[in-house]
Structures are given as C-alpha cells and as structure tokens.
Amino acid sequence: MTKAKLTTVTSLADTLEGCRGILDGQADKWAESSLYMVGTLEDARQKEAAASTPETSDKSAPDRSENTPAAEPSGEKTAPIQPNANIQSVQTAPAQPAKEEAA
C-alpha cells in the first residue's frame, strides 16, 4: 500500500495555468477522478496515465475510448413538474411548557 501525500500546495500561477488547460479542453477525455484532489494539471495528467495503464486500470470503470458514442438527447419532451395537490401544508402549534405534577 502506498502512502498518500497529506498536503499539496499549488501556486496561483500553476492553478490558473491548469484552469486554462481544462477550459481549453486538455482534460476533456479524462476521468473525473484524475482531476480530483491533485495539484497541477501535470499531476492530473500523470494520474490519468497511471489509471489508463492495463495493469492498474479498474475493470469496472467505463470505457473512455474515442469509439464510445456520446449519449444523444432523445428529443422526447417531458411534462413540467406540477405541485402535488394531495400534499397539504402542516401547521404546528407552538411548543407548550411541560406541566409539573403535584407531589
């Protein structure tokens, strides 16, 4: 078992560079877990590469290959959510102090 790093400090410049890379699409095909709790975008790239190797990859993880078709919207329209007429508001009485019993 490997020991995890407890603290990673990432400079503002590296953080902004990583954000720009993510917004530019550098991590579009990566698993979300590759970006979770890492330092720089390079750290995330290494984590993604390690997760992609056959020896360490999780067999239950979904296939992220380029041949996997993206989900297409069905085009079906759904009805708007209506309030349930059967639910009635509940009003409660203010709490009463407990009555003391005579001894």
Beta strands, then each sheet from edge to edge (+ up, - down):
end
